[in-house]
Amino acid sequence: MATRLLVRRIWTFSVKDIRYRLPSSSSVLCSSSYSTSLSPSSAPQSFLSPSRSLPRSLPLTSRREVSFNVQDHEDFTERVINSELPVLVDFHAQWCGPCKILGPRLEKAIAKQKGRVAMAKVDIDEHTDLAIEYGVSAVPTVIAMRGGDVIDQFVGIKDEDQLDSFVKKLIGQ
């Protein structure tokens, strides 16, 4: 993914540079009919000229993913139960309307914590074994886990203030 982004950025920059250097057809006609010498202002700028701004550089540090979809039981064990961070597990379903409302609210509450909490999304239709194991009988169900232990949970929709206090309680503030 990072390689594709880098190649796309280089390609875009190269294409823009070529367009910038090539004179338009009207300027070629005007310069050939009116003047045979190039003035310094009409000379194309070099790729490394100080007046050109280089594209914004890509960050060198890798960003740790704080919100992820659980792939299977092994992935759940590795990324949730064995996680060093506290984890909110969002049990949801594609057909569930309240889940579609709660999901973005949860992500916003997690983002406010700036990497101190992770969020695992578990689709109960794909991972019924996990839903049964954790006693999920309705969606949305959110379970707070720290060190593999269930700390707290709730079922249904909460507003943003309630979610913020739920997350803060998980990280121990």
DAJOSUL-V949527 format. One record per run of one state. SS is the DSSP state (alpha for helix, beta for strand, coil for the rest). FROM is the first residue (numbers start at 1). LEN is the number of residues. If there is no record, write none. Layout:
SS&FROM&LEN / SS&FROM&LEN
This chain:
coil&1&1 / alpha&2&20 / coil&22&3 / alpha&25&10 / coil&35&32 / beta&67&3 / coil&70&3 / alpha&73&9 / coil&82&4 / beta&86&7 / coil&93&4 / alpha&97&16 / coil&113&4 / beta&117&7 / coil&124&4 / alpha&128&6 / coil&134&7 / beta&141&6 / coil&147&2 / beta&149&7 / coil&156&4 / alpha&160&12 / coil&172&2
